């Protein structure tokens, strides 16, 4: 039986750690830092990428695009509607283009992160969604509003232990 995970060798771990720290390192810079030659670094980089050990991700700077808040919603699904959870997740993702992610948990909840230019836009979209889909599936909801500023970062990896 094939394993779904792969073990990384020491040089692969070093290159991956540096790529996570700074995706803009050139092969020459990576070679200098790791003490490997540039051809080896390029080969390791391409191998890791081909094996889906990492992928490149571009995250927009939402405040620079005019978004001022991120909404974090926790929605508890009523027990007699649990079968509909995946459909509700799909509806949120399809209808809110500004939804960063939406997923179900193992304890009958849906977690939604979305960005908005202001609270009024969220309130309007929130009300329209419930008007369209009803709330009989909803047991309770908790909403947090998180202000965004120019220094906000959505993805922060401080340390990777391989």
C-alpha positions as CSV (number, residue, x, y, z in Angstrom):
1,X,0.0,0.0,0.0
2,X,1.5,3.4,-1.0
3,X,1.8,6.1,1.6
4,X,0.1,9.5,1.0
5,X,3.0,11.3,2.7
6,X,6.6,11.6,1.7
7,X,9.7,11.8,3.9
8,X,12.0,14.7,3.0
9,X,15.8,14.3,3.0
10,X,17.9,16.9,4.9
11,X,18.7,19.0,1.8
12,X,15.0,18.9,0.7
13,X,14.0,20.1,4.2
14,X,16.5,23.0,4.1
15,X,15.4,24.2,0.7
16,X,11.7,23.9,1.6
17,X,12.2,25.8,4.8
18,X,13.9,28.6,3.0
19,X,11.2,28.7,0.3
20,X,8.6,29.1,3.0
21,X,10.6,31.9,4.7
22,X,11.0,33.8,1.4
23,X,9.4,32.6,-1.8
24,X,11.5,35.2,-3.8
25,X,14.9,33.6,-3.1
26,X,16.6,32.9,-6.3
27,X,18.2,29.5,-7.0
28,X,21.6,31.2,-6.6
29,X,20.6,32.7,-3.2
30,X,19.3,29.3,-2.0
31,X,22.5,27.6,-3.1
32,X,24.6,30.1,-1.2
33,X,22.5,29.8,2.0
34,X,22.4,26.0,1.9
35,X,25.9,25.4,0.7
36,X,24.6,23.4,-2.3
37,X,25.3,24.2,-5.9
38,X,22.7,26.0,-7.9
39,X,21.9,23.0,-10.1
40,X,21.2,20.8,-7.0
41,X,18.9,23.5,-5.6
42,X,17.0,23.9,-8.9
43,X,16.6,20.1,-9.0
44,X,15.4,19.9,-5.4
45,X,13.0,22.8,-6.0
46,X,11.5,21.2,-9.1
47,X,11.2,17.8,-7.4
48,X,9.4,19.2,-4.4
49,X,7.0,21.2,-6.6
50,X,6.4,18.2,-8.8
51,X,5.6,16.0,-5.8
52,X,3.1,18.7,-4.5
53,X,5.2,19.2,-1.4
54,X,4.6,22.9,-1.8
55,X,2.8,25.3,-4.1
56,X,2.9,29.0,-4.8
57,X,0.2,31.0,-3.3
58,X,-0.5,34.7,-4.0
59,X,-2.6,36.3,-1.3
60,X,-4.1,39.7,-2.2
61,X,-3.5,42.7,0.2
62,X,-7.2,43.2,0.9
63,X,-6.8,46.6,2.7
64,X,-5.0,48.0,-0.3
65,X,-8.0,46.9,-2.4
66,X,-10.4,48.8,-0.1
67,X,-11.6,46.0,2.2
68,X,-11.8,47.2,5.8
69,X,-13.2,44.1,7.7
70,X,-13.1,40.4,7.7
71,X,-16.1,38.6,9.1
72,X,-15.7,35.3,10.9
73,X,-19.0,33.4,11.2
74,X,-19.6,30.2,13.2
75,X,-23.0,28.7,12.2
76,X,-24.3,25.7,14.2
77,X,-26.6,23.5,12.0
78,X,-29.7,22.1,13.6
79,X,-29.6,18.3,14.0
80,X,-32.4,17.6,11.5
81,X,-30.6,19.6,8.8
82,X,-27.1,18.1,9.2
83,X,-27.5,16.3,5.9
84,X,-27.7,19.7,4.1
85,X,-24.4,21.0,5.5
86,X,-22.4,20.5,2.4
87,X,-25.1,22.2,0.3
88,X,-25.1,25.2,2.6
89,X,-21.3,25.5,2.4
90,X,-21.6,25.4,-1.4
91,X,-24.3,28.1,-1.4
92,X,-22.1,30.4,0.7
93,X,-19.1,29.8,-1.6
94,X,-21.2,30.3,-4.8
95,X,-23.1,33.4,-3.6
96,X,-20.4,35.3,-1.7
97,X,-17.6,35.9,-4.2
98,X,-15.6,37.6,-1.3
99,X,-15.7,34.4,0.8
100,X,-12.2,33.5,1.6
101,X,-13.1,30.0,2.9
102,X,-16.1,28.1,4.1
103,X,-16.1,24.6,5.5
104,X,-17.9,22.3,7.8
105,X,-16.5,21.0,11.0
106,X,-17.0,17.6,12.7
107,X,-19.2,19.2,15.4
108,X,-22.1,20.4,13.2
109,X,-20.8,23.8,12.5
110,X,-19.9,25.8,9.4
111,X,-17.0,28.3,9.6
112,X,-17.0,31.2,7.1
113,X,-14.3,33.8,6.6
114,X,-15.2,36.7,4.3
115,X,-13.9,40.2,3.5
116,X,-16.1,43.3,3.2
117,X,-15.6,47.0,2.5
118,X,-17.8,47.8,5.4
119,X,-20.1,46.3,8.0
120,X,-23.2,47.5,6.1
121,X,-22.3,45.5,3.0
122,X,-22.0,42.4,5.2
123,X,-25.3,43.1,7.0
124,X,-27.1,43.4,3.7
125,X,-25.6,40.3,2.1
126,X,-26.2,38.4,5.4
127,X,-29.9,39.3,5.4
128,X,-30.3,38.5,1.7
129,X,-28.7,35.1,2.2
130,X,-31.1,34.2,5.0
131,X,-34.1,35.7,3.2
132,X,-33.3,33.5,0.2
133,X,-32.4,30.3,2.0
134,X,-34.3,30.6,5.3
135,X,-32.9,29.9,8.7
136,X,-34.7,26.7,9.7
137,X,-31.4,24.9,9.2
138,X,-29.6,27.3,11.6
139,X,-29.5,26.4,15.3
140,X,-27.3,29.5,16.3
141,X,-24.7,31.8,14.9
142,X,-21.7,33.7,16.2
143,X,-20.2,36.5,14.2
144,X,-16.9,38.3,14.8
145,X,-15.8,41.4,12.9
146,X,-12.1,41.7,12.5
147,X,-10.7,45.1,11.3
148,X,-8.1,44.9,8.5
149,X,-5.2,47.3,8.2
150,X,-2.2,47.6,5.9
151,X,0.0,45.4,8.1
152,X,-2.5,42.5,8.2
153,X,-1.3,39.2,6.9
154,X,-3.7,36.3,6.3
155,X,-1.1,33.6,6.0
156,X,1.7,33.6,8.5
157,X,4.0,30.6,9.0
158,X,6.6,31.4,11.7
159,X,8.2,28.0,11.9
160,X,8.0,24.7,10.1
161,X,9.2,21.6,11.8
162,X,9.8,18.8,9.3
